[in-house]
């Protein structure tokens, strides 16, 4: 397929800048080979299928029953995974690429295993519930038995005391005829009692409600259980009290039973007879021992079963996911009128055509189909998806660009330059080769252990850092480079490349002044001369240097954006707006003045030159003149800048109108033009040819675009001054931590203070400069690329190529 539009000229190579040429393909597959065909195409991962059944609900599609089966099997696998997680069993890693097992056999096996595991769990739950109930019953027997035994001892002692007092009385004082007191048996009251356990947090309310409900006609005793008890109903540990409630009458008993039920109090039978209590305690202890042995054996059997499942879990999981993905894709294909074939459409890269045809032929042979599949390329005016081939190094940079917006089909890709410009702008703000080395060491750990780390589950922050490891690697390398230019190693200068070019004139010269310094050697060969650091003129010098450097870098990157805009306009054969003339006649000229001033050593005031270029363009420059005929050059640039504004506004709407009229004039019944190209995309981004052309709408849009560019040229240039601001802030913070923490601690001549000072310096450097400053510089570099650079040419209104593939099935969650 031929590429859309043209290219070449001054633009970068098209194979780097443009997305892969795409084509809309149609595949007609016999029913008997459809499943295998889609499976092979999934292994290939180079076809993005279109949904041809979008008007049907999921239940109306051809393979709805198969997807339901896959969903049920996936549910069983999730059940197994949950059970293995609770039992501490890890699934064995599946290293095979192909899942060579029968789908029906897997379904039957999963059903059998689920039934067996469910039965084991149900039996274990029953046994565990019985065990917990017996444990509570044992505690009731112990605590209530202690209460009854204590009461019995107290009653016996009291009775003995009464009898001893009666024996000591004089017999003469006893009347001959003693009146016998008889009690009517019908009037004797027999007290009943209930025992059980109640949650401790409810015990006081429980007691109060009982008292009120029975109007005080109860007697209750509670005993605290020191250890937590497993509740039989919920299976969770809870703190409980044993209670004994004495009552009189069936009516009171009925009320107490209802209150116990409302408070979740578990009741257990209890006998007053001490021999029966001992017998019940023996029986409960024996049953507890038996249940403990039975539960242990059941858990061992359950663990063996889960380990058996774990050996095949990943293989089954991958098989079910793969089958579900295949049937979902098959549901996107439409049935032929004969209901013997499936028709599918989708996007694929042009280079993948031989591989797709080979996969179709292999599927027909392997499925023993008598009819082969048909593959053909369709013509369309629909916008294709965007596909850039990336590797592990470029993927993170492409993600940074895609976060702003996916490139339109065949639009120039900013990632090619972002690989260099993004870490470089970061390093301009972060420049310190000591901090850069720290970042490099941390990144090399991620890079060298990437195979091991890629298979591990990392935290969110660590996962993000690992995904962008090559971005951080480039950022650290560029930080070392700019740090060498700034000559800063944790804010300390080093004469690495040569001795300083300046020396003191006499002994009165000190480090805090540049007065008396004379140049005795050649200019320092690379970066800032170390003699500037620590002097009174350091800040003004570095301020001027970094501010002007920021403007130069900003104008250069914005010019790159405009060049990319020109490449897009030339490629899509659309009108090109002369933005570069406006930008360079003003800020390009300012950049040239900065370079001329550096080269000549002139004392000209550039602020005055630029301001009066607009306010008083006819005045003489005087001492601010940097080169001959500067006034004429300025007038020329000012005139071109003014001319470029209507030039940006007026031609494009009229050119587009003329192109529209020429394209639609007399073509209502024109014969289709024969061409070998399989794909034709409109230059306006894939709009349909029958849409009306609104000249007023185009004109207003161009007016807004022109105003935005003119105002943005000023604001975007000023925005690049953040490079200067953050670089200065990073340098000053580093200097403060070094001088006010490390050197101050060193000056106390105290070992303990020195250790504390070193620790504070390390934590401040890591926390503030290596973490917060890194994040800050990253975000500002991101903004400069998204707003100041990409808005010059990047529309970002495309959609990403998302082929049907099995590659990521193992990493997806259900």
Secondary structure, 3 states (H helix, E strand, C coil): CCCCCCCCCCCCCHHHHCCCCEEEEEEEEEHHHHHHHHHHHHHHCCCEECCCCCCCCHHHCCCHHHHHHHHHHHHHHHHHHHHHHHHCCCCCCCCCCCCCCCHHHHHHHHHHHHHHHHHHHHHHHHHHHHHHHHHHHHHHHHHHHHHHHHHHHHHHHHHHHHHHHHHCCCHHHCCCCCCCCCCCHHHCCCCEEEEEEEEHHHHHHHHHHHHHHCCCCEEEEEEECCCCEECCCCCCEECEEEEEEEECCHHHHHHHHHHHHHCCCEEECCCCCHHHHHHHHHHHHHHHHHHHHHHHHHHHHHHHHHHHHHHHHHHHHHHHHHHHHHHHHHCCCEECCCCCEEEEEEEEEHHHHHHHHHHHHHHHHHCCCCCCCEEEEECCCCCCCECCCCCCCCHHHHHHHHHHCCCCCCCCCCHHHHHHHHHHHHHHHHCCHHHHHHHHHHHHHHHHCHHHHHCCCCCHHHHHHHHCHHHHHHHHHHHHHHHHHHCCECCECCCCCCCCCEEECCCCCCCCCCCCEEECCCCCCCCCCHHHCCCCCHHHHHHHHHHHHHHHHHHHHHHHHHHHHHHHHHHCCCCCCCHHHHHHHHHHHHHHHHHHHHHHCCCCCHHHHHHHHHHCCCCCCHHHCCCCCHHHHHHHHHHHHHHHHHHHHHHHHHHHHHHHHHHHCCCCCCCCCCCCCCCCCCCCCCCCCCCCCCHHHHHHHHHHHHHHHHHHHHHHHHHCCHHHHHHHHHHHHHHHHHHHHHHHHHHCCCHHHHHHHHHHHHHHHHHHHHHHHHHHHHHHHHHHHHHHHHHHCCCCCCCECCCCCCCCHHHCCC
